[in-house]
Amino acid sequence: MGFSIALIVFSLLLMLLVLMHKGKGGGLSDMFGGGMQSSVGGSSVAERNLDRITVVVGLLWFACIVVLGLLMKVTS
């Protein structure tokens, strides 16, 4: 039951994080006034941190899927 709730929470959080990423226009950095790109890094610190958070949440989401699959296999 706990992993099912965690899966729902991680799914919603992952959707939110993906929608916050920068597309062809705007993104999180433009929303907060960081529209100017630095010539050194290519992407802002906010975008890089958003990428890292998205990867971590994605890995946690995947782990929940695997654990739920194993639990269903063991209990049946």
Biopython code that builds the backbone (N, CA, C, O; Angstrom):
import numpy as np
from Bio.PDB.StructureBuilder import StructureBuilder

atoms = [
    (1, "MET", "N", (0.824, -1.197, 0.000)),
    (1, "MET", "CA", (0.000, 0.000, 0.000)),
    (1, "MET", "C", (0.869, 1.263, 0.000)),
    (1, "MET", "O", (0.572, 2.236, -0.694)),
    (2, "GLY", "N", (1.929, 1.230, 0.776)),
    (2, "GLY", "CA", (2.803, 2.399, 0.871)),
    (2, "GLY", "C", (3.509, 2.713, -0.433)),
    (2, "GLY", "O", (3.692, 3.876, -0.792)),
    (3, "PHE", "N", (3.912, 1.634, -1.157)),
    (3, "PHE", "CA", (4.585, 1.859, -2.432)),
    (3, "PHE", "C", (3.616, 2.374, -3.487)),
    (3, "PHE", "O", (4.014, 3.114, -4.387)),
    (4, "SER", "N", (2.353, 1.989, -3.385)),
    (4, "SER", "CA", (1.354, 2.500, -4.330)),
    (4, "SER", "C", (1.161, 4.000, -4.154)),
    (4, "SER", "O", (1.073, 4.745, -5.130)),
    (5, "ILE", "N", (1.097, 4.430, -2.907)),
    (5, "ILE", "CA", (0.964, 5.861, -2.626)),
    (5, "ILE", "C", (2.209, 6.614, -3.077)),
    (5, "ILE", "O", (2.116, 7.698, -3.654)),
    (6, "ALA", "N", (3.382, 6.027, -2.807)),
    (6, "ALA", "CA", (4.633, 6.655, -3.239)),
    (6, "ALA", "C", (4.681, 6.759, -4.760)),
    (6, "ALA", "O", (5.158, 7.756, -5.301)),
    (7, "LEU", "N", (4.187, 5.733, -5.451)),
    (7, "LEU", "CA", (4.176, 5.758, -6.910)),
    (7, "LEU", "C", (3.281, 6.878, -7.438)),
    (7, "LEU", "O", (3.636, 7.552, -8.405)),
    (8, "ILE", "N", (2.138, 7.077, -6.816)),
    (8, "ILE", "CA", (1.233, 8.160, -7.227)),
    (8, "ILE", "C", (1.893, 9.515, -7.000)),
    (8, "ILE", "O", (1.842, 10.392, -7.863)),
    (9, "VAL", "N", (2.513, 9.681, -5.835)),
    (9, "VAL", "CA", (3.168, 10.952, -5.508)),
    (9, "VAL", "C", (4.322, 11.222, -6.472)),
    (9, "VAL", "O", (4.454, 12.330, -6.992)),
    (10, "PHE", "N", (5.165, 10.199, -6.713)),
    (10, "PHE", "CA", (6.298, 10.383, -7.628)),
    (10, "PHE", "C", (5.815, 10.634, -9.053)),
    (10, "PHE", "O", (6.442, 11.401, -9.784)),
    (11, "SER", "N", (4.717, 10.006, -9.462)),
    (11, "SER", "CA", (4.181, 10.230, -10.810)),
    (11, "SER", "C", (3.731, 11.675, -10.985)),
    (11, "SER", "O", (4.042, 12.312, -11.992)),
    (12, "LEU", "N", (3.005, 12.186, -10.010)),
    (12, "LEU", "CA", (2.543, 13.575, -10.089)),
    (12, "LEU", "C", (3.715, 14.552, -10.052)),
    (12, "LEU", "O", (3.739, 15.537, -10.790)),
    (13, "LEU", "N", (4.680, 14.268, -9.188)),
    (13, "LEU", "CA", (5.856, 15.134, -9.084)),
    (13, "LEU", "C", (6.669, 15.105, -10.371)),
    (13, "LEU", "O", (7.177, 16.135, -10.813)),
    (14, "LEU", "N", (6.793, 13.926, -10.970)),
    (14, "LEU", "CA", (7.540, 13.808, -12.217)),
    (14, "LEU", "C", (6.848, 14.565, -13.349)),
    (14, "LEU", "O", (7.508, 15.218, -14.158)),
    (15, "MET", "N", (5.520, 14.477, -13.407)),
    (15, "MET", "CA", (4.785, 15.250, -14.418)),
    (15, "MET", "C", (5.027, 16.741, -14.237)),
    (15, "MET", "O", (5.278, 17.450, -15.211)),
    (16, "LEU", "N", (4.954, 17.218, -13.010)),
    (16, "LEU", "CA", (5.171, 18.631, -12.732)),
    (16, "LEU", "C", (6.579, 19.057, -13.136)),
    (16, "LEU", "O", (6.761, 20.102, -13.762)),
    (17, "LEU", "N", (7.570, 18.250, -12.779)),
    (17, "LEU", "CA", (8.954, 18.599, -13.100)),
    (17, "LEU", "C", (9.199, 18.615, -14.602)),
    (17, "LEU", "O", (9.897, 19.498, -15.102)),
    (18, "VAL", "N", (8.641, 17.660, -15.326)),
    (18, "VAL", "CA", (8.831, 17.633, -16.782)),
    (18, "VAL", "C", (8.171, 18.845, -17.425)),
    (18, "VAL", "O", (8.721, 19.433, -18.356)),
    (19, "LEU", "N", (7.004, 19.216, -16.936)),
    (19, "LEU", "CA", (6.322, 20.381, -17.496)),
    (19, "LEU", "C", (7.056, 21.688, -17.196)),
    (19, "LEU", "O", (6.889, 22.669, -17.921)),
    (20, "MET", "N", (7.860, 21.712, -16.146)),
    (20, "MET", "CA", (8.612, 22.918, -15.804)),
    (20, "MET", "C", (9.868, 23.089, -16.662)),
    (20, "MET", "O", (10.455, 24.171, -16.683)),
    (21, "HIS", "N", (10.284, 22.038, -17.366)),
    (21, "HIS", "CA", (11.489, 22.136, -18.188)),
    (21, "HIS", "C", (11.303, 23.106, -19.344)),
    (21, "HIS", "O", (10.192, 23.372, -19.804)),
    (22, "LYS", "N", (12.413, 23.609, -19.780)),
    (22, "LYS", "CA", (12.409, 24.578, -20.869)),
    (22, "LYS", "C", (12.148, 23.872, -22.189)),
    (22, "LYS", "O", (12.792, 22.875, -22.517)),
    (23, "GLY", "N", (11.212, 24.394, -22.925)),
    (23, "GLY", "CA", (10.923, 23.858, -24.246)),
    (23, "GLY", "C", (11.525, 24.763, -25.299)),
    (23, "GLY", "O", (12.619, 25.297, -25.112)),
    (24, "LYS", "N", (10.817, 24.941, -26.409)),
    (24, "LYS", "CA", (11.305, 25.841, -27.450)),
    (24, "LYS", "C", (11.275, 27.292, -26.995)),
    (24, "LYS", "O", (12.155, 28.074, -27.355)),
    (25, "GLY", "N", (10.279, 27.652, -26.213)),
    (25, "GLY", "CA", (10.221, 28.993, -25.641)),
    (25, "GLY", "C", (10.275, 28.830, -24.138)),
    (25, "GLY", "O", (10.129, 27.704, -23.662)),
    (26, "GLY", "N", (10.465, 29.832, -23.394)),
    (26, "GLY", "CA", (10.445, 29.893, -21.946)),
    (26, "GLY", "C", (10.716, 28.619, -21.176)),
    (26, "GLY", "O", (11.033, 27.577, -21.751)),
    (27, "GLY", "N", (10.591, 28.718, -19.923)),
    (27, "GLY", "CA", (10.818, 27.610, -19.015)),
    (27, "GLY", "C", (10.921, 28.163, -17.620)),
    (27, "GLY", "O", (10.503, 29.290, -17.355)),
    (28, "LEU", "N", (11.469, 27.384, -16.739)),
    (28, "LEU", "CA", (11.588, 27.809, -15.351)),
    (28, "LEU", "C", (12.478, 29.046, -15.232)),
    (28, "LEU", "O", (12.163, 29.974, -14.487)),
    (29, "SER", "N", (13.585, 29.055, -15.968)),
    (29, "SER", "CA", (14.501, 30.191, -15.845)),
    (29, "SER", "C", (13.870, 31.487, -16.367)),
    (29, "SER", "O", (14.118, 32.554, -15.806)),
    (30, "ASP", "N", (13.068, 31.415, -17.419)),
    (30, "ASP", "CA", (12.402, 32.609, -17.935)),
    (30, "ASP", "C", (11.303, 33.085, -16.993)),
    (30, "ASP", "O", (11.022, 34.280, -16.909)),
    (31, "MET", "N", (10.685, 32.143, -16.287)),
    (31, "MET", "CA", (9.607, 32.491, -15.374)),
    (31, "MET", "C", (10.119, 33.400, -14.244)),
    (31, "MET", "O", (9.400, 34.276, -13.764)),
    (32, "PHE", "N", (11.365, 33.174, -13.834)),
    (32, "PHE", "CA", (11.918, 33.953, -12.733)),
    (32, "PHE", "C", (12.896, 35.016, -13.193)),
    (32, "PHE", "O", (13.683, 35.516, -12.390)),
    (33, "GLY", "N", (12.864, 35.371, -14.466)),
    (33, "GLY", "CA", (13.652, 36.499, -14.952)),
    (33, "GLY", "C", (15.055, 36.148, -15.377)),
    (33, "GLY", "O", (15.862, 37.051, -15.601)),
    (34, "GLY", "N", (15.382, 34.872, -15.501)),
    (34, "GLY", "CA", (16.726, 34.495, -15.924)),
    (34, "GLY", "C", (16.784, 34.210, -17.400)),
    (34, "GLY", "O", (17.379, 33.213, -17.812)),
    (35, "GLY", "N", (16.193, 35.044, -18.195)),
    (35, "GLY", "CA", (16.098, 34.798, -19.628)),
    (35, "GLY", "C", (17.415, 34.886, -20.356)),
    (35, "GLY", "O", (17.549, 34.312, -21.437)),
    (36, "MET", "N", (18.393, 35.582, -19.810)),
    (36, "MET", "CA", (19.681, 35.707, -20.465)),
    (36, "MET", "C", (20.512, 34.456, -20.195)),
    (36, "MET", "O", (20.708, 34.064, -19.045)),
    (37, "GLN", "N", (20.988, 33.845, -21.251)),
    (37, "GLN", "CA", (21.806, 32.644, -21.120)),
    (37, "GLN", "C", (23.270, 33.058, -20.958)),
    (37, "GLN", "O", (23.750, 33.982, -21.613)),
    (38, "SER", "N", (23.956, 32.350, -20.074)),
    (38, "SER", "CA", (25.378, 32.644, -19.943)),
    (38, "SER", "C", (26.126, 31.931, -21.063)),
    (38, "SER", "O", (25.758, 30.822, -21.450)),
    (39, "SER", "N", (27.157, 32.553, -21.574)),
    (39, "SER", "CA", (27.902, 31.967, -22.685)),
    (39, "SER", "C", (28.818, 30.848, -22.219)),
    (39, "SER", "O", (29.314, 30.080, -23.043)),
    (40, "VAL", "N", (29.054, 30.737, -20.908)),
    (40, "VAL", "CA", (29.974, 29.720, -20.401)),
    (40, "VAL", "C", (29.282, 28.372, -20.286)),
    (40, "VAL", "O", (29.757, 27.388, -20.853)),
    (41, "GLY", "N", (28.151, 28.306, -19.550)),
    (41, "GLY", "CA", (27.532, 27.021, -19.260)),
    (41, "GLY", "C", (26.527, 26.569, -20.288)),
    (41, "GLY", "O", (26.358, 25.365, -20.480)),
    (42, "GLY", "N", (25.864, 27.469, -20.945)),
    (42, "GLY", "CA", (24.863, 27.091, -21.910)),
    (42, "GLY", "C", (23.483, 26.963, -21.300)),
    (42, "GLY", "O", (22.492, 27.171, -22.000)),
    (43, "SER", "N", (23.377, 26.631, -20.027)),
    (43, "SER", "CA", (22.075, 26.582, -19.360)),
    (43, "SER", "C", (22.242, 27.150, -17.957)),
    (43, "SER", "O", (23.334, 27.133, -17.390)),
    (44, "SER", "N", (21.160, 27.643, -17.419)),
    (44, "SER", "CA", (21.240, 28.304, -16.125)),
    (44, "SER", "C", (21.351, 27.287, -15.001)),
    (44, "SER", "O", (21.122, 26.094, -15.199)),
    (45, "VAL", "N", (21.697, 27.768, -13.843)),
    (45, "VAL", "CA", (21.819, 26.919, -12.663)),
    (45, "VAL", "C", (20.463, 26.325, -12.308)),
    (45, "VAL", "O", (20.378, 25.168, -11.895)),
    (46, "ALA", "N", (19.414, 27.106, -12.466)),
    (46, "ALA", "CA", (18.072, 26.606, -12.152)),
    (46, "ALA", "C", (17.699, 25.443, -13.062)),
    (46, "ALA", "O", (17.105, 24.467, -12.604)),
    (47, "GLU", "N", (18.039, 25.535, -14.340)),
    (47, "GLU", "CA", (17.731, 24.447, -15.276)),
    (47, "GLU", "C", (18.540, 23.198, -14.951)),
    (47, "GLU", "O", (18.018, 22.086, -15.018)),
    (48, "ARG", "N", (19.807, 23.373, -14.602)),
    (48, "ARG", "CA", (20.634, 22.207, -14.262)),
    (48, "ARG", "C", (20.131, 21.536, -12.996)),
    (48, "ARG", "O", (20.091, 20.308, -12.923)),
    (49, "ASN", "N", (19.746, 22.325, -11.994)),
    (49, "ASN", "CA", (19.206, 21.743, -10.769)),
    (49, "ASN", "C", (17.871, 21.055, -11.039)),
    (49, "ASN", "O", (17.589, 20.002, -10.466)),
    (50, "LEU", "N", (17.058, 21.637, -11.899)),
    (50, "LEU", "CA", (15.793, 21.015, -12.269)),
    (50, "LEU", "C", (16.046, 19.690, -12.982)),
    (50, "LEU", "O", (15.312, 18.724, -12.770)),
    (51, "ASP", "N", (17.065, 19.635, -13.814)),
    (51, "ASP", "CA", (17.434, 18.375, -14.479)),
    (51, "ASP", "C", (17.819, 17.321, -13.454)),
    (51, "ASP", "O", (17.376, 16.175, -13.537)),
    (52, "ARG", "N", (18.635, 17.703, -12.497)),
    (52, "ARG", "CA", (19.079, 16.748, -11.469)),
    (52, "ARG", "C", (17.916, 16.233, -10.639)),
    (52, "ARG", "O", (17.820, 15.035, -10.371)),
    (53, "ILE", "N", (17.038, 17.129, -10.234)),
    (53, "ILE", "CA", (15.879, 16.728, -9.432)),
    (53, "ILE", "C", (14.975, 15.801, -10.231)),
    (53, "ILE", "O", (14.447, 14.827, -9.695)),
    (54, "THR", "N", (14.798, 16.102, -11.505)),
    (54, "THR", "CA", (13.959, 15.267, -12.365)),
    (54, "THR", "C", (14.547, 13.869, -12.504)),
    (54, "THR", "O", (13.808, 12.885, -12.467)),
    (55, "VAL", "N", (15.852, 13.766, -12.660)),
    (55, "VAL", "CA", (16.495, 12.455, -12.775)),
    (55, "VAL", "C", (16.319, 11.661, -11.481)),
    (55, "VAL", "O", (16.009, 10.470, -11.528)),
    (56, "VAL", "N", (16.509, 12.295, -10.339)),
    (56, "VAL", "CA", (16.365, 11.603, -9.056)),
    (56, "VAL", "C", (14.933, 11.121, -8.864)),
    (56, "VAL", "O", (14.717, 9.975, -8.468)),
    (57, "VAL", "N", (13.957, 11.972, -9.136)),
    (57, "VAL", "CA", (12.551, 11.579, -8.990)),
    (57, "VAL", "C", (12.213, 10.468, -9.983)),
    (57, "VAL", "O", (11.460, 9.553, -9.649)),
    (58, "GLY", "N", (12.754, 10.534, -11.189)),
    (58, "GLY", "CA", (12.537, 9.475, -12.174)),
    (58, "GLY", "C", (13.098, 8.143, -11.716)),
    (58, "GLY", "O", (12.467, 7.105, -11.913)),
    (59, "LEU", "N", (14.274, 8.159, -11.108)),
    (59, "LEU", "CA", (14.860, 6.927, -10.582)),
    (59, "LEU", "C", (14.047, 6.365, -9.415)),
    (59, "LEU", "O", (13.872, 5.152, -9.305)),
    (60, "LEU", "N", (13.554, 7.244, -8.550)),
    (60, "LEU", "CA", (12.694, 6.792, -7.450)),
    (60, "LEU", "C", (11.389, 6.214, -7.978)),
    (60, "LEU", "O", (10.892, 5.220, -7.449)),
    (61, "TRP", "N", (10.831, 6.828, -9.016)),
    (61, "TRP", "CA", (9.610, 6.328, -9.650)),
    (61, "TRP", "C", (9.856, 4.931, -10.215)),
    (61, "TRP", "O", (9.045, 4.025, -10.024)),
    (62, "PHE", "N", (10.976, 4.765, -10.908)),
    (62, "PHE", "CA", (11.323, 3.464, -11.479)),
    (62, "PHE", "C", (11.516, 2.418, -10.385)),
    (62, "PHE", "O", (11.078, 1.278, -10.539)),
    (63, "ALA", "N", (12.166, 2.792, -9.281)),
    (63, "ALA", "CA", (12.366, 1.864, -8.167)),
    (63, "ALA", "C", (11.030, 1.424, -7.576)),
    (63, "ALA", "O", (10.864, 0.257, -7.221)),
    (64, "CYS", "N", (10.081, 2.344, -7.469)),
    (64, "CYS", "CA", (8.746, 1.987, -6.961)),
    (64, "CYS", "C", (8.062, 0.993, -7.888)),
    (64, "CYS", "O", (7.410, 0.059, -7.421)),
    (65, "ILE", "N", (8.202, 1.184, -9.207)),
    (65, "ILE", "CA", (7.614, 0.267, -10.175)),
    (65, "ILE", "C", (8.200, -1.141, -10.000)),
    (65, "ILE", "O", (7.467, -2.129, -9.996)),
    (66, "VAL", "N", (9.520, -1.219, -9.856)),
    (66, "VAL", "CA", (10.190, -2.516, -9.707)),
    (66, "VAL", "C", (9.760, -3.199, -8.414)),
    (66, "VAL", "O", (9.445, -4.389, -8.411)),
    (67, "VAL", "N", (9.747, -2.444, -7.313)),
    (67, "VAL", "CA", (9.348, -3.026, -6.014)),
    (67, "VAL", "C", (7.908, -3.492, -6.054)),
    (67, "VAL", "O", (7.599, -4.579, -5.565)),
    (68, "LEU", "N", (7.017, -2.691, -6.628)),
    (68, "LEU", "CA", (5.611, -3.113, -6.736)),
    (68, "LEU", "C", (5.479, -4.363, -7.599)),
    (68, "LEU", "O", (4.685, -5.245, -7.273)),
    (69, "GLY", "N", (6.226, -4.459, -8.674)),
    (69, "GLY", "CA", (6.196, -5.653, -9.515)),
    (69, "GLY", "C", (6.685, -6.886, -8.781)),
    (69, "GLY", "O", (6.099, -7.960, -8.911)),
    (70, "LEU", "N", (7.765, -6.739, -8.004)),
    (70, "LEU", "CA", (8.262, -7.859, -7.213)),
    (70, "LEU", "C", (7.283, -8.271, -6.127)),
    (70, "LEU", "O", (7.085, -9.460, -5.880)),
    (71, "LEU", "N", (6.672, -7.290, -5.481)),
    (71, "LEU", "CA", (5.693, -7.614, -4.446)),
    (71, "LEU", "C", (4.482, -8.332, -5.025)),
    (71, "LEU", "O", (3.953, -9.255, -4.405)),
    (72, "MET", "N", (4.045, -7.920, -6.194)),
    (72, "MET", "CA", (2.897, -8.591, -6.833)),
    (72, "MET", "C", (3.265, -10.015, -7.234)),
    (72, "MET", "O", (2.431, -10.917, -7.152)),
    (73, "LYS", "N", (4.498, -10.222, -7.662)),
    (73, "LYS", "CA", (4.943, -11.559, -8.062)),
    (73, "LYS", "C", (5.042, -12.478, -6.843)),
    (73, "LYS", "O", (4.666, -13.649, -6.908)),
    (74, "VAL", "N", (5.544, -11.945, -5.745)),
    (74, "VAL", "CA", (5.725, -12.758, -4.529)),
    (74, "VAL", "C", (4.384, -13.088, -3.879)),
    (74, "VAL", "O", (4.190, -14.210, -3.410)),
    (75, "THR", "N", (3.467, -12.144, -3.844)),
    (75, "THR", "CA", (2.187, -12.367, -3.156)),
    (75, "THR", "C", (1.205, -13.195, -3.967)),
    (75, "THR", "O", (0.224, -13.689, -3.410)),
    (76, "SER", "N", (1.435, -13.364, -5.263)),
    (76, "SER", "CA", (0.467, -14.145, -6.040)),
    (76, "SER", "C", (0.849, -15.597, -6.165)),
    (76, "SER", "O", (0.127, -16.373, -6.792)),
]
sb = StructureBuilder()
sb.init_structure("model")
sb.init_model(0)
sb.init_chain("A")
sb.init_seg("    ")
for serial, (resi, resn, name, xyz) in enumerate(atoms, 1):
    if name == "N":
        sb.init_residue(resn, " ", resi, " ")
    sb.init_atom(name, np.array(xyz, "f"), 0.0, 1.0, " ", f" {name:<3s}", serial, name[0])
structure = sb.get_structure()
